[in-house]
Each structure stands twice: as C-alpha cells, then as structure tokens.
Amino acid sequence: MDMAKINPGQFIREVRREVSKVTWPSRKETMITTAMVFVMVFLAAIFFFGVDMILSWIVRLILGLGG
C-alpha cells in the first residue's frame, strides 16, 4: 500500500488540529482517577495475597509438607 506523501509542515498542522479536539481531564479528575487506581491496586493485592495463602495452605495439606 502506497502511503500519501506529506510535508513536515502539513503534518505538524494536522497533529495540532487533532490535539485541539482532545478533551483533556481537569486536575481534579486526574487526582480522583489516580487515587481510584491506587485503591483498586491495593484491593487486588490483598485479594491475590489471600488467594495465594489459601492455595498454599491447601497444597501443604494435600502434600503433607511443612509440618
């Protein structure tokens, strides 16, 4: 497929036009979203830690390892 030839100046103008269409989040929205990501990561870590502990206990119980 043959790509269209475009000069660097035209490319920059098109990029600026597209960037101007973007709806950027406010500082407050960014902070809230960031906090929610950290909360969800923490909850996921706790969940997977618990699952890992339960599964390791079951494996030790079945195999008779560790006491």
C-alpha positions in Angstrom: 0.0 0.0 0.0 1.4 3.4 -1.0 1.3 5.9 1.8 0.4 9.5 0.9 3.4 11.9 0.7 3.0 14.8 3.2 5.5 17.5 4.1 6.5 18.0 7.7 4.8 21.4 8.0 1.4 19.9 6.9 1.9 17.0 9.3 2.5 19.3 12.2 -0.6 21.4 11.4 -2.7 18.2 11.2 -1.3 17.0 14.5 -2.1 20.3 16.2 -5.6 20.2 14.7 -6.2 16.7 16.1 -4.8 17.6 19.5 -7.1 20.6 19.8 -10.0 18.2 19.5 -8.9 16.2 22.6 -10.9 16.7 25.8 -8.3 16.8 28.5 -9.2 15.9 32.1 -9.1 18.5 34.8 -6.6 18.3 37.6 -9.3 17.2 40.0 -10.5 14.4 37.6 -6.8 13.3 37.2 -6.3 13.2 41.0 -9.5 11.2 41.6 -8.8 8.7 38.9 -5.2 8.3 40.2 -6.5 7.7 43.7 -9.0 5.1 42.5 -6.3 3.3 40.6 -4.2 3.1 43.8 -7.2 1.8 45.8 -8.0 -0.9 43.2 -4.4 -2.0 43.1 -4.3 -2.3 46.8 -7.6 -4.3 46.9 -6.3 -6.6 44.1 -3.1 -7.1 46.0 -5.0 -8.0 49.2 -7.3 -10.4 47.3 -4.4 -12.2 45.5 -2.4 -12.4 48.7 -5.4 -14.1 50.4 -5.9 -16.5 47.5 -2.2 -17.3 47.5 -2.3 -18.1 51.2 -5.3 -20.3 50.9 -3.9 -22.2 47.9 -0.6 -22.7 49.6 -2.3 -24.0 52.7 -4.3 -26.5 50.6 -1.2 -27.7 48.8 0.7 -28.1 52.1 -2.4 -30.0 53.5 -2.5 -32.4 50.4 1.2 -33.0 50.1 1.9 -33.0 53.8 4.8 -30.5 53.5 5.9 -28.0 56.1 4.9 -29.7 59.3 
